[in-house]
Amino acid sequence: MALTLTFSLAACGGSSSSAEVSGSGGATGSGNLAVAEDEKVYVGVCSHLSGSYSYLYEYAKESFDVCLSYLNANGGIMGHEVEVVWFDLGDSIDTAMNAFELATEDKRLSTIVMSTYSQNCLAVLDAATAAKIPTFMGGSGDAINTGADYIWMNRPLDSSASATIVTYAVDTLKYTKPVICYNTLASTQAGAEYMIEYLGDRGIEVDDAHTFGYSNEEKNFDTYAAQVKSLIDAGECDGILCFGNQTDLAALAKSLDAAGCDVPCMGNAQVINETTLSLAGASINGWYSVAESYAEDEGKLNQEFREIYNEATGHYPTTNLYGGYFLFYLEALCEKAGDPYDRDYINEAIKEVEFDTPSGIYKYWGEGDSNLRNNMYVCVVEDGVAKILNSVEYR
């Protein structure tokens, strides 16, 4: 590679010493060891290899492949080659639970990376704790943030996203009579409930006539859009807030646009997901959103990563293509632990390592808090692309 990223622990805000989390596995280690006879370091990733969400796997696979190739070309983790093992979440909670069970039974795995959907993560919380394998949940639901051992989150919480959305909508976009549209899945409904709570704290009460919940299976949003348009025409709505997933947000954006709902719209991070932007087309231009990562960030670390990605693939990464960066974080954790196979030492190292990523830092914030993030971005969609407006540190 033309560039060499510095992922040493010392360069990431931690110490290269493993004195605080000592040991090297085996008889002197914790005893909770990954067992890889070929001496590779194995990482389990649970994604949607099949089913209607398989596009998420395509993003994840490309990102992990790029980072894996770069990492192995530069010595792997502590001199060991790294390999990713994929597990298929499929389309249902049952298949997701089965995939995670298969991952926990794989004795080679030092860590597991779980689904970006909160409902899948919630379904395996107990299994993750029982397995005693450091598990990084890709969901953002607050209910995942239990503080339980071996469970970690590397995305901002929905409550943090909701607070950021409300602050920007009220202070900058000047919402006073918002309508809230939300997917009634437990995780996304919780995000909407947080928005209603935070609006109340700002003196803006949202009644039932201004809230529109829809099922995850909903395909036709024209009726919802017509009701919102009626509120706008009556002077009872000056802004729309949304909390949903990719396909429903895209369909909702199309219906709101077709109905002539010409008030500001703002939603959770799924608004600027590559899939949402592609499905929604021009109808989502002008929408505001919060983002957990931002591909156009001008920071040095992000620019270096973009060049490495472009050299490997012929294109620069979009926001969806940062998942594989986790491997560099794992490298730092293993160096701190002093052993890439000792699951307990790796788990404890999470509490010691402060790691810079292109999207912000991963940091342990204290007892009872599984979430490693403290920042997000506010963006607007212009010509089908998310453009950053500002960066927010919420703690």
C-alpha positions in Angstrom: 0.0 0.0 0.0 1.1 3.5 -0.7 0.0 4.8 2.7 0.8 3.4 6.1 -1.8 4.1 8.8 -0.4 4.2 12.4 -2.7 2.0 14.5 -0.3 1.5 17.4 -1.8 1.8 20.8 0.4 4.8 21.6 -0.9 6.7 18.6 -4.5 6.0 19.6 -4.5 7.6 23.0 -3.6 4.5 25.0 -0.4 2.9 26.2 1.5 0.2 24.4 2.2 -1.5 27.7 0.0 -4.4 28.8 0.8 -3.9 32.4 -2.8 -3.0 33.4 -4.3 -6.0 31.5 -1.5 -8.5 31.9 -1.1 -12.1 30.6 -0.4 -14.0 27.5 -3.0 -16.7 27.6 -2.5 -20.3 28.4 -1.6 -21.2 32.0 -0.8 -17.6 32.8 -3.9 -16.1 31.2 -7.5 -15.9 32.2 -8.3 -19.4 30.9 -11.1 -18.1 28.6 -9.2 -18.6 25.4 -10.1 -18.8 21.7 -8.5 -21.9 20.3 -7.1 -21.6 16.8 -4.8 -24.5 15.8 -3.6 -22.7 12.7 -2.5 -19.7 15.0 -4.7 -17.2 13.1 -6.8 -14.7 14.9 -10.5 -15.2 14.1 -13.3 -12.6 14.2 -16.9 -13.7 13.9 -19.2 -11.3 12.0 -23.0 -11.8 12.0 -24.6 -10.3 8.9 -27.4 -10.8 6.4 -25.7 -13.1 3.9 -29.2 -14.0 2.6 -32.7 -12.5 2.5 -34.1 -9.1 2.0 -31.2 -7.3 3.9 -28.4 -9.0 2.0 -27.3 -5.6 0.7 -26.0 -4.9 4.2 -23.7 -7.9 3.9 -22.4 -6.7 0.6 -21.3 -3.4 2.3 -19.9 -5.2 5.3 -18.0 -7.8 3.2 -16.3 -5.1 1.1 -15.3 -3.0 4.1 -14.0 -6.0 6.1 -12.1 -7.3 3.0 -10.3 -4.0 2.5 -9.3 -3.6 6.2 -8.4 -7.3 6.5 -6.1 -7.2 3.5 -4.4 -4.0 4.8 -4.1 -5.4 8.3 -2.6 -8.7 7.2 -0.3 -7.1 4.7 1.1 -5.1 7.6 1.8 -7.9 10.0 -1.7 -8.9 11.1 -2.5 -8.8 14.9 0.7 -9.3 16.9 2.2 -11.2 14.0 -0.8 -13.5 13.5 -2.9 -13.5 10.3 -6.5 -12.4 10.8 -9.5 -14.1 9.3 -13.2 -13.2 9.4 -15.9 -15.9 9.8 -19.3 -14.9 8.5 -22.6 -16.1 10.0 -26.0 -15.6 8.2 -28.6 -13.6 10.2 -31.2 -14.2 7.5 -34.6 -12.4 7.7 -36.0 -13.2 11.1 -35.2 -13.0 14.8 -35.1 -16.8 14.9 -32.5 -17.1 12.2 -30.5 -14.2 13.8 -30.5 -16.1 17.1 -29.4 -19.2 15.4 -26.5 -17.4 13.6 -25.3 -15.9 16.9 -25.5 -19.3 18.6 -23.3 -20.8 15.9 -20.8 -18.0 16.4 -20.6 -18.5 20.1 -20.0 -22.2 19.5 -17.0 -21.5 17.2 -14.0 -22.0 19.6 -11.7 -20.1 17.3 -13.3 -16.6 17.7 -11.6 -14.0 19.8 -14.6 -11.5 19.3 -18.0 -11.3 17.7 -19.5 -8.4 15.7 -23.3 -8.5 15.7 -26.1 -7.1 13.5 -26.8 -3.4 12.9 -30.5 -4.1 13.8 -31.3 -3.5 17.4 -34.1 -6.1 17.5 -31.5 -8.8 16.6 -29.1 -7.6 19.2 -31.7 -7.5 21.9 -32.6 -11.1 21.2 -29.1 -12.4 21.9 -28.1 -10.3 25.0 -28.3 -13.1 27.4 -26.5 -15.5 25.1 -23.7 -13.0 24.6 -23.1 -12.6 28.3 -23.2 -16.4 28.8 -20.8 -17.0 26.0 -18.1 -14.8 27.6 -16.9 -13.6 24.2 -16.4 -9.9 23.7 -19.4 -9.0 21.5 -19.8 -5.7 19.7 -23.5 -5.0 19.0 -24.2 -3.0 15.9 -27.6 -1.9 17.1 -28.2 1.5 18.6 -31.2 0.8 20.8 -30.8 2.0 24.4 -32.1 -1.3 25.7 -28.9 -2.9 24.5 -26.9 -0.6 26.8 -27.2 -2.8 29.8 -23.6 -2.5 31.1 -23.5 -6.3 31.1 -20.1 -7.9 30.8 -18.8 -8.9 27.3 -21.4 -6.6 25.6 -20.3 -3.4 23.8 -21.8 -0.9 21.4 -19.9 1.1 18.9 -22.8 3.2 17.5 -24.4 6.2 19.3 -27.5 5.4 21.3 -31.0 6.2 19.9 -31.6 8.5 22.8 -28.5 10.5 21.9 -29.6 10.7 18.3 -33.1 11.8 19.3 -31.7 14.5 21.6 -29.4 15.8 18.8 -32.3 15.7 16.3 -34.6 17.7 18.6 -32.0 20.2 19.5 -31.2 20.9 15.8 -34.9 20.9 14.8 -36.0 23.3 17.5 -32.9 25.6 17.7 -31.9 25.8 14.0 -34.9 24.7 11.9 -37.3 26.5 14.3 -39.9 23.6 14.7 -42.8 24.6 16.9 -45.5 22.2 15.7 -43.8 19.0 14.6 -45.3 15.8 13.3 -43.6 12.6 14.2 -43.6 9.6 11.9 -42.0 6.3 13.1 -41.6 2.6 12.5 -43.4 0.7 15.4 -40.5 -1.8 15.8 -39.6 -1.6 19.5 -36.2 0.0 18.7 -37.4 2.7 16.3 -40.5 3.4 18.4 -38.2 4.0 21.3 -36.4 6.7 19.3 -39.7 8.4 18.5 -40.7 8.3 22.2 -37.4 9.9 23.1 -38.0 12.7 20.6 -41.5 13.3 22.1 -39.9 13.4 25.6 -37.2 15.8 24.6 -39.7 18.1 22.7 -41.7 18.2 25.9 -38.6 19.3 27.8 -38.4 22.2 25.3 -42.0 23.1 26.0 -43.4 21.5 22.8 -46.1 19.0 23.4 -46.9 16.4 20.7 -50.4 15.0 20.8 -51.8 11.9 19.1 -53.0 13.9 16.1 -49.3 14.7 15.3 -47.9 11.2 15.7 -48.0 8.6 13.0 -46.8 5.1 13.8 -46.6 2.4 11.0 -45.7 -1.2 11.0 -42.3 -2.5 9.7 -44.2 -4.2 6.9 -46.0 -1.0 5.7 -45.4 -0.3 1.9 -47.9 2.5 1.1 -47.4 5.8 2.9 -49.7 7.9 0.8 -52.4 8.0 3.5 -50.0 9.1 6.1 -48.6 11.8 3.8 -52.1 13.1 3.0 -52.8 13.5 6.7 -49.6 15.3 7.3 -50.3 17.6 4.3 -53.7 18.4 5.9 -52.0 19.5 9.1 -49.5 21.6 7.1 -52.4 23.3 5.2 -54.2 24.0 8.5 -51.1 25.6 10.0 -50.7 22.8 12.5 -47.4 21.4 11.3 -44.1 23.3 10.5 -41.7 20.4 10.5 -41.6 16.6 10.3 -39.4 14.3 12.4 -38.9 10.6 11.5 -37.4 7.5 13.2 -37.3 4.4 11.0 -35.3 2.1 8.8 -34.0 2.3 5.3 -36.9 1.0 3.1 -39.7 2.6 5.1 -38.0 6.0 5.3 -37.4 6.0 1.5 -41.0 5.1 0.8 -42.2 7.7 3.3 -40.0 10.4 1.7 -41.5 9.7 -1.7 -45.0 9.9 -0.4 -44.4 13.1 1.6 -42.8 14.7 -1.5 -45.6 13.6 -3.8 -48.2 15.0 -1.4 -46.4 18.4 -1.4 -45.4 18.4 2.2 -43.0 21.4 1.9 -41.8 21.7 5.5 -38.4 20.7 6.8 -37.9 17.0 7.4 -35.4 15.4 9.8 -34.8 11.9 10.8 -32.4 9.3 12.4 -29.2 8.1 10.8 -31.0 5.7 8.5 -32.1 8.7 6.4 -28.6 9.0 4.9 -27.9 5.3 4.6 -26.8 4.5 1.1 -29.9 2.2 0.6 -32.3 4.9 1.7 -30.7 7.5 -0.5 -30.8 5.2 -3.5 -34.4 4.1 -3.0 -35.7 7.6 -2.2 -34.0 9.4 -5.1 -34.6 13.1 -5.4 -37.5 13.0 -2.9 -35.2 12.9 0.0 -33.1 15.9 -1.1 -33.3 18.6 1.6 -33.8 16.2 4.5 -31.7 16.6 7.6 -30.3 13.7 9.6 -27.8 12.7 12.2 -25.0 10.5 11.2 -22.7 8.1 13.1 -19.9 8.4 10.6 -19.3 10.7 7.7 -17.3 9.7 4.7 -16.4 13.2 3.7 -14.9 14.2 7.0 -11.7 16.1 6.4 -9.8 14.8 9.4 -6.4 13.3 8.6 -7.3 9.8 9.8 -10.4 9.7 7.6 -8.5 11.0 4.6 -5.8 8.4 5.0 -8.4 5.6 5.2 -10.2 6.9 2.1 -7.0 6.7 0.1 -6.3 3.2 1.2 -9.9 2.2 0.4 -9.8 3.8 -3.0 -6.5 2.1 -3.8 -8.0 -1.3 -2.9 -11.3 -0.9 -4.6 -11.1 1.9 -7.1 -13.7 4.0 -5.2 -13.9 6.0 -2.0 -15.9 4.6 0.9 -19.4 5.8 1.5 -20.8 6.0 5.1 -21.9 2.4 4.9 -18.3 1.2 4.3 -16.6 1.8 7.6 -17.6 -1.4 9.5 -14.3 -3.1 8.7 -12.4 -0.4 10.6 -13.3 -2.4 13.7 -10.3 -4.7 12.9 -7.9 -2.0 13.7 -9.6 -1.4 17.0 -9.3 -5.1 17.7 -5.6 -4.9 17.0 -5.2 -2.2 19.6 -7.2 -4.2 22.1 -5.1 -7.3 21.6 -1.9 -5.4 22.0 -3.2 -3.9 25.2 -4.3 -7.4 26.4 -1.0 -8.9 25.5 -2.7 -11.8 23.8 -5.0 -12.0 20.7 -6.7 -15.2 22.0 -7.5 -14.3 25.6 -11.1 -13.2 25.5 -11.2 -12.0 29.1 -8.1 -9.9 28.7 -9.4 -8.4 25.4 -12.7 -7.6 27.2 -10.8 -5.8 30.0 -8.6 -4.0 27.5 -11.7 -2.3 26.2 -11.8 -0.4 29.5 -8.3 0.8 29.1 -8.0 1.7 25.4 -9.1 5.1 23.9 -9.1 4.5 20.2 -9.3 7.1 17.4 -11.4 6.2 14.4 -12.4 8.3 11.3 -15.8 8.7 13.0 -14.7 9.6 16.5 -13.3 7.9 19.5 -14.1 4.5 21.1 -13.8 4.9 24.8 -15.0 3.3 28.0 -17.2 5.8 29.9 -17.7 4.0 33.2 -19.4 1.2 35.1 -22.8 0.2 33.7 -22.3 1.8 30.3 -21.7 -0.5 27.3 -21.6 2.3 24.7 -18.2 3.5 23.5 -19.3 6.6 21.5 -19.7 10.3 22.3 -20.3 12.0 19.0 -22.3 12.2 15.8 -22.8 14.5 12.9 -25.7 16.7 11.7 -26.1 16.4 7.9 -28.4 17.5 5.1 -29.0 15.6 1.8 -28.0 17.5 -1.3 -28.3 15.9 -4.7 -28.5 12.5 -3.2 -25.4 13.0 -1.0 -25.2 13.7 2.7 -23.3 16.9 3.5 -22.0 17.6 6.9 -23.3 20.7 8.8 -21.6 20.2 12.1 -20.2 17.6 14.6 -21.8 17.2 18.0 -20.2 15.7 21.1 -23.1 14.8 23.4 -21.0 13.8 26.3 
